[in-house]
Amino acid sequence: MKDRGLVTLLFLTCAQVALAQTAQVTGRVSDPSGANVPAAAVTVTNVDTGISRKVETNADGLYTVPLLKPGTYRVAVQKTGFQPVVRQNVVLQVDQVLRLDFALLVGTINQAVEVTGTPPLVESETS
């Protein structure tokens, strides 16, 4: 019985240590005048794993993305009527709370499809 209790204690201790090895990104999203931007989409993507977490800013333009594994991240902010902003190579360490504030510029998302190359020629001379 003593061994079982020791194993359980060891397991719980390891679980607590594993859970404590996280980081957090928090900050504020504002417009060019400094006003809060509520309901802006904030996406934090782990560059190594490709796993993304998405949150929205609250009425005060604040956001928090907790429980992130240490590593390198890409943080993107989007809101209709504003140009999207992306920060690359955001490095998070164990137990770090990183504050990233964003100032969005008024504009729209412009997408263009560019086709390169030529279509294959159709053989029309022989049946």
VEXVO-933052 format. One record per residue (C-alpha): residue number from 0; x, y, z. Coordinates in nm, 4 decimals, padded with zeros to 6 digits. Example, Ala and Ser with C-alpha at 12.3 -4.5 7.8 and 13.67 -1.06 7.14 Angstrom:
BEGIN
+-----+----------+----------+----------+
:   n :        X :        Y :        Z :
+-----+----------+----------+----------+
:   0 :  01.2300 : -00.4500 :  00.7800 :
:   1 :  01.3670 : -00.1060 :  00.7140 :
+-----+----------+----------+----------+
# end
This chain:
BEGIN
+-----+----------+----------+----------+
:   n :        X :        Y :        Z :
+-----+----------+----------+----------+
:   0 :  00.0000 :  00.0000 :  00.0000 :
:   1 :  00.2835 :  00.2408 :  00.0746 :
:   2 :  00.4155 :  00.1963 : -00.2791 :
:   3 :  00.0759 :  00.2777 : -00.4284 :
:   4 :  00.0523 :  00.5990 : -00.2247 :
:   5 :  00.4036 :  00.6976 : -00.3264 :
:   6 :  00.3266 :  00.6328 : -00.6947 :
:   7 :  00.0065 :  00.8390 : -00.6702 :
:   8 :  00.1914 :  01.1258 : -00.5030 :
:   9 :  00.4654 :  01.1133 : -00.7661 :
:  10 :  00.2074 :  01.1122 : -01.0463 :
:  11 :  00.0222 :  01.4128 : -00.9034 :
:  12 :  00.3467 :  01.6045 : -00.8546 :
:  13 :  00.4544 :  01.5363 : -01.2146 :
:  14 :  00.1108 :  01.6405 : -01.3426 :
:  15 :  00.1318 :  01.9714 : -01.1557 :
:  16 :  00.4801 :  02.0401 : -01.2921 :
:  17 :  00.3667 :  01.9596 : -01.6467 :
:  18 :  00.0685 :  02.1931 : -01.6175 :
:  19 :  00.2828 :  02.4743 : -01.4799 :
:  20 :  00.5055 :  02.4795 : -01.7887 :
:  21 :  00.2909 :  02.7146 : -01.9918 :
:  22 :  00.2968 :  03.0737 : -02.1039 :
:  23 :  00.0399 :  03.3399 : -02.1836 :
:  24 : -00.0093 :  03.6194 : -02.4360 :
:  25 : -00.2195 :  03.9185 : -02.3378 :
:  26 : -00.2680 :  04.2712 : -02.4656 :
:  27 : -00.4906 :  04.5431 : -02.6059 :
:  28 : -00.6140 :  04.6118 : -02.9570 :
:  29 : -00.6809 :  04.9738 : -03.0510 :
:  30 : -00.7565 :  05.1834 : -03.3585 :
:  31 : -00.5387 :  05.4712 : -03.4901 :
:  32 : -00.6993 :  05.7159 : -03.2446 :
:  33 : -00.6250 :  05.4873 : -02.9495 :
:  34 : -00.9855 :  05.3767 : -02.9015 :
:  35 : -01.0572 :  05.0176 : -02.8017 :
:  36 : -01.1417 :  04.7657 : -03.0747 :
:  37 : -01.3909 :  04.5130 : -02.9333 :
:  38 : -01.4585 :  04.1744 : -03.0985 :
:  39 : -01.1295 :  04.1689 : -03.2898 :
:  40 : -01.0137 :  03.8150 : -03.3715 :
:  41 : -00.6753 :  03.7290 : -03.2185 :
:  42 : -00.5188 :  03.4067 : -03.3470 :
:  43 : -00.2064 :  03.2636 : -03.1845 :
:  44 : -00.0406 :  02.9861 : -03.3867 :
:  45 :  00.2472 :  02.7653 : -03.2731 :
:  46 :  00.4946 :  02.7728 : -03.5631 :
:  47 :  00.6359 :  02.4260 : -03.4875 :
:  48 :  00.3075 :  02.2380 : -03.4420 :
:  49 :  00.0659 :  02.4484 : -03.6466 :
:  50 : -00.1840 :  02.4441 : -03.3579 :
:  51 : -00.3862 :  02.7666 : -03.3332 :
:  52 : -00.5883 :  02.9251 : -03.0546 :
:  53 : -00.8400 :  03.1970 : -03.1383 :
:  54 : -00.9969 :  03.4482 : -02.8992 :
:  55 : -01.1817 :  03.7787 : -02.9354 :
:  56 : -01.1116 :  04.1060 : -02.7628 :
:  57 : -01.3617 :  04.2182 : -02.4999 :
:  58 : -01.5435 :  04.5544 : -02.4872 :
:  59 : -01.2230 :  04.7184 : -02.3591 :
:  60 : -01.0175 :  04.5809 : -02.6509 :
:  61 : -00.8352 :  04.3389 : -02.4193 :
:  62 : -00.7512 :  03.9765 : -02.4900 :
:  63 : -00.5748 :  03.6899 : -02.3135 :
:  64 : -00.4587 :  03.3561 : -02.4531 :
:  65 : -00.3513 :  03.1373 : -02.1581 :
:  66 : -00.1957 :  02.7909 : -02.1325 :
:  67 :  00.0349 :  02.8112 : -02.4337 :
:  68 :  00.3284 :  02.5723 : -02.4602 :
:  69 :  00.6689 :  02.7432 : -02.4689 :
:  70 :  00.7868 :  02.7922 : -02.8266 :
:  71 :  00.7720 :  03.0220 : -03.1267 :
:  72 :  00.4368 :  03.1700 : -03.2266 :
:  73 :  00.2682 :  03.3810 : -03.4925 :
:  74 :  00.0072 :  03.6259 : -03.3584 :
:  75 : -00.2501 :  03.7687 : -03.5994 :
:  76 : -00.5252 :  04.0240 : -03.5336 :
:  77 : -00.8181 :  04.0875 : -03.7670 :
:  78 : -01.1308 :  04.2999 : -03.7548 :
:  79 : -01.3657 :  04.3969 : -04.0374 :
:  80 : -01.2858 :  04.7502 : -04.1560 :
:  81 : -00.9217 :  04.7294 : -04.0476 :
:  82 : -00.6050 :  04.5970 : -04.2063 :
:  83 : -00.4914 :  04.2695 : -04.0496 :
:  84 : -00.1728 :  04.2762 : -03.8406 :
:  85 :  00.0649 :  03.9825 : -03.7934 :
:  86 :  00.3630 :  03.9461 : -03.5610 :
:  87 :  00.6017 :  03.6662 : -03.6513 :
:  88 :  00.8614 :  03.4884 : -03.4363 :
:  89 :  00.7029 :  03.5608 : -03.0989 :
:  90 :  00.9025 :  03.3449 : -02.8560 :
:  91 :  00.7349 :  03.2316 : -02.5321 :
:  92 :  00.9272 :  03.0939 : -02.2352 :
:  93 :  00.7985 :  02.8863 : -01.9415 :
:  94 :  00.5765 :  03.0916 : -01.7036 :
:  95 :  00.6060 :  03.4005 : -01.9241 :
:  96 :  00.3190 :  03.6477 : -01.9553 :
:  97 :  00.3927 :  03.8402 : -02.2736 :
:  98 :  00.2043 :  04.1605 : -02.3442 :
:  99 :  00.1480 :  04.2327 : -02.7143 :
: 100 : -00.0533 :  04.5442 : -02.7951 :
: 101 : -00.1785 :  04.6033 : -03.1498 :
: 102 : -00.2813 :  04.9266 : -03.3240 :
: 103 : -00.4985 :  04.8479 : -03.6252 :
: 104 : -00.5031 :  05.0738 : -03.9289 :
: 105 : -00.8283 :  05.1529 : -04.1063 :
: 106 : -00.8559 :  04.9675 : -04.4351 :
: 107 : -00.9872 :  04.6536 : -04.5947 :
: 108 : -00.8529 :  04.3095 : -04.6687 :
: 109 : -00.7619 :  04.2957 : -05.0351 :
: 110 : -00.7174 :  03.9593 : -05.1925 :
: 111 : -00.6036 :  03.8933 : -05.5440 :
: 112 : -00.5711 :  03.5711 : -05.7313 :
: 113 : -00.2754 :  03.5675 : -05.9661 :
: 114 : -00.2639 :  03.2939 : -06.2254 :
: 115 :  00.0742 :  03.2193 : -06.3718 :
: 116 :  00.1571 :  02.9865 : -06.6579 :
: 117 : -00.0396 :  02.8997 : -06.9667 :
: 118 : -00.3042 :  02.6345 : -07.0141 :
: 119 : -00.1986 :  02.3228 : -07.2079 :
: 120 : -00.2628 :  02.3311 : -07.5804 :
: 121 : -00.5396 :  02.1098 : -07.7141 :
: 122 : -00.4505 :  01.8870 : -08.0095 :
: 123 : -00.7130 :  01.9849 : -08.2663 :
: 124 : -00.5466 :  01.8626 : -08.5882 :
: 125 : -00.5964 :  01.4883 : -08.5460 :
: 126 : -00.8888 :  01.2814 : -08.4276 :
+-----+----------+----------+----------+
# end
